[in-house]
Amino acid sequence: MSVSRVAVVTGASGGIGAATVRRLVKDGFDIVGVARRTGRLEALADETGARVRPLDLTDQDAVLRFAAGLDACDVLVNNAGGAFGAESVAAADPDDWRRMYEVNVLGTLHVTQALLPLLRAGAGGTIVTITSTAASVNYEGGGGYSAAKHAEHALVETLRLELNGEPVRVVEVAPGMVRTEEFALNRLRGDAARAAAVYEGVDRPLTADDVAECVALVVGLPQHVNVDRLVVRPLAQAAQHRLHRGPLFRP
């Protein structure tokens, strides 16, 4: 009887994280989903059969306790993150920048450090980190988020160099425009009209399920195949500043 591989998915209470849990369950993984929102995690567990744990990744001690309770980890999907505020650099609130750095960068650092011993212990581990195209291209109003994602990209790239010679893959998935129920809404402080305008007229932005498919793709490749960085955008978005608003597809 084969033993299911264990995958830990952070930010699992919604959006890309929840979609990744659903997708990897289909591939037979024993999933441990973590996030701060207990109610949403419990609903996901009921739906998918995944194991779930409430966890604040910015609390290093809590992350270490979580890791100590695991017997194995074959795949880590670092998905937890977020953008808060869209003000210019001149008008930005430093607390927003601090919060983005803590969640996107230090949260990723904490869970990666804590789970590395388990990832190294198995037949072959995989770390997939969801960053953003903002990790390589800057844009107006995105200074704090882009700075955090640049730092997260640097963490991933450095880790890949440092783990060279060990059977642990280090993969970055960098999505462009993804329409989820919360990302733009959180960034724009609950302004539903401004959040909707971000996607207005765009024919089929990426969905959380699309990004989850990319995660399943890179995880499912043979262990000797490492996708360093997978950039994925909707067809309507040719680059960070090149976005077509209007119909692309026939009904």
C-alpha positions in Angstrom: 0.0 0.0 0.0 1.5 3.3 -1.1 1.7 6.2 1.3 0.2 9.6 0.2 2.6 12.4 -0.2 2.1 15.3 2.2 1.6 18.8 0.9 1.4 21.9 3.1 -0.5 24.8 1.6 -0.4 28.2 3.2 -3.1 30.9 2.8 -5.5 28.0 2.3 -8.7 29.7 3.5 -9.5 31.3 0.1 -8.4 32.3 -3.4 -5.4 30.5 -4.8 -4.6 28.7 -1.6 -8.1 27.0 -1.4 -8.0 26.2 -5.1 -4.6 24.6 -4.7 -5.8 22.4 -1.9 -8.7 21.3 -4.1 -6.4 20.6 -7.0 -3.7 18.7 -5.2 -6.3 16.6 -3.4 -7.3 15.3 -6.9 -3.7 14.2 -7.4 -3.8 12.1 -4.2 -1.9 14.3 -1.8 -2.5 14.3 1.9 -3.0 18.0 2.3 -2.4 20.2 5.4 -3.9 23.6 4.8 -3.0 26.5 7.0 -4.4 30.0 7.4 -5.7 32.4 10.0 -9.4 32.1 9.3 -10.6 29.0 11.2 -14.2 28.9 9.9 -13.1 29.0 6.3 -10.5 26.3 6.9 -13.1 24.0 8.5 -15.4 24.5 5.5 -12.6 23.5 3.2 -11.8 20.5 5.3 -15.4 19.3 5.1 -15.4 19.9 1.3 -12.1 18.2 0.5 -11.1 16.0 3.3 -7.9 18.0 3.8 -6.4 18.4 7.2 -6.4 22.0 8.3 -4.6 24.0 11.0 -5.2 27.7 12.0 -1.8 29.4 11.8 -0.4 33.0 11.7 2.8 32.7 9.6 4.1 35.9 11.0 4.4 34.2 14.4 7.6 32.3 14.1 7.1 30.3 17.4 3.6 29.2 16.2 5.1 28.1 12.9 7.8 26.1 14.6 5.1 24.4 16.8 3.1 23.6 13.7 6.1 22.0 12.0 7.0 20.0 15.1 3.6 18.3 14.8 4.1 17.0 11.3 5.7 13.6 10.6 6.4 14.4 6.9 6.3 17.1 4.3 7.0 16.4 0.6 5.6 19.6 -0.9 5.3 23.1 0.5 3.2 25.7 -1.3 4.0 29.1 0.0 0.9 31.0 -1.1 0.0 33.2 1.9 0.4 36.9 1.1 -1.5 40.0 0.0 -1.4 43.6 -1.0 -2.6 46.4 1.2 -3.0 49.9 -0.1 -2.5 51.4 -3.6 -1.1 54.8 -2.6 1.9 56.4 -4.2 5.3 56.1 -2.5 4.9 59.7 -1.3 1.5 59.0 0.3 2.0 55.4 1.5 1.4 54.3 5.0 4.6 52.6 6.4 2.4 50.3 8.4 0.9 48.9 5.1 4.5 48.3 3.8 5.5 46.6 7.1 2.4 44.4 7.0 3.1 43.3 3.4 6.7 42.5 4.1 5.8 40.5 7.2 3.1 38.4 5.4 4.7 38.0 2.0 8.4 37.7 3.0 8.8 36.8 6.7 5.8 34.5 6.6 7.4 32.6 3.7 10.7 32.6 5.4 9.3 31.2 8.7 7.4 28.3 7.2 10.2 27.4 4.7 12.8 27.3 7.5 10.6 25.3 9.7 9.7 22.7 7.1 13.1 22.3 5.4 14.2 19.5 7.6 11.2 17.4 6.6 11.5 18.4 2.9 15.1 17.3 3.0 14.3 14.0 4.8 12.2 12.4 2.1 12.9 11.0 -1.3 12.6 14.4 -2.8 11.0 17.6 -1.7 9.4 20.5 -3.6 8.9 24.1 -2.5 6.5 26.2 -4.7 6.2 29.9 -3.9 3.5 32.0 -5.4 4.9 35.5 -6.0 3.6 37.8 -8.7 4.7 39.6 -11.9 5.1 42.5 -9.5 8.2 40.6 -8.3 10.0 41.7 -11.5 8.1 44.8 -12.9 7.1 47.9 -10.9 4.1 50.1 -11.4 2.5 53.2 -10.0 0.7 52.7 -6.7 2.4 49.3 -6.3 5.6 50.3 -4.5 5.0 48.4 -1.3 3.6 45.3 -2.8 6.2 45.2 -5.5 9.0 45.7 -2.9 7.7 42.8 -0.9 7.3 40.5 -3.9 10.8 41.4 -5.2 12.1 40.4 -1.8 10.2 37.1 -1.9 11.6 36.4 -5.3 15.1 37.1 -4.0 14.4 34.6 -1.1 13.3 31.9 -3.6 16.2 32.4 -6.0 18.8 32.4 -3.2 17.3 29.3 -1.7 17.5 27.4 -5.0 21.2 28.3 -5.1 21.8 27.2 -1.5 20.0 23.9 -2.0 21.8 22.9 -5.1 23.1 19.4 -4.7 20.1 18.3 -2.6 17.0 16.6 -3.9 14.7 19.6 -3.1 13.1 21.6 -6.0 12.6 25.3 -5.6 9.9 26.7 -7.9 8.4 30.2 -8.3 5.0 30.7 -9.9 4.5 34.4 -10.8 0.9 35.2 -11.8 -0.2 38.4 -13.5 -3.8 39.5 -13.3 -5.8 37.0 -11.2 -9.4 37.7 -10.3 -10.2 36.4 -6.8 -13.0 37.3 -4.4 -10.7 39.3 -2.1 -7.3 40.4 -3.5 -8.3 43.7 -5.1 -11.0 44.3 -2.4 -8.4 44.0 0.4 -5.9 46.1 -1.5 -8.4 48.9 -2.0 -9.7 48.8 1.6 -13.1 47.3 0.9 -14.0 49.7 -2.0 -16.0 47.3 -4.1 -16.5 49.7 -7.0 -12.8 50.4 -7.4 -12.0 46.7 -7.0 -14.4 45.8 -9.8 -12.9 48.5 -12.0 -9.5 46.7 -11.9 -11.0 43.9 -14.0 -13.5 45.9 -16.0 -13.7 44.9 -19.6 -10.9 42.2 -19.3 -12.0 39.1 -21.1 -11.3 36.2 -18.8 -8.7 37.3 -16.2 -6.9 34.3 -14.6 -8.8 32.6 -11.8 -7.5 30.9 -8.7 -8.1 27.6 -10.4 -5.9 28.5 -13.3 -3.0 29.2 -10.9 -3.7 26.0 -9.0 -3.3 24.1 -12.3 0.1 25.7 -12.7 1.1 24.5 -9.2 -0.1 21.0 -10.0 1.8 21.0 -13.2 5.2 21.9 -11.7 4.7 19.6 -8.7 3.7 16.7 -11.0 6.8 16.8 -13.2 9.5 14.2 -12.5 11.6 15.1 -9.5 14.7 15.8 -11.5 12.8 18.5 -13.5 12.8 22.0 -11.8 10.8 24.9 -13.2 12.7 27.8 -11.9 10.1 30.4 -12.6 6.7 30.1 -14.3 5.1 33.4 -15.3 1.4 33.1 -16.1 -0.9 35.8 -17.3 -4.3 36.0 -19.0 -4.2 36.3 -22.7 -5.5 39.8 -22.4 -2.4 40.9 -20.4 0.7 41.0 -22.6 2.8 42.7 -19.9 2.3 44.5 -16.6 1.2 47.7 -18.4 -0.2 46.2 -21.6 -3.8 45.1 -20.9 -6.5 44.7 -23.5 -10.0 45.7 -22.3 -12.6 44.3 -24.7 -13.8 41.0 -26.1 -11.2 38.4 -27.1 -13.2 35.2 -27.2 -16.4 34.3 -29.0 -19.3 33.4 -26.6 
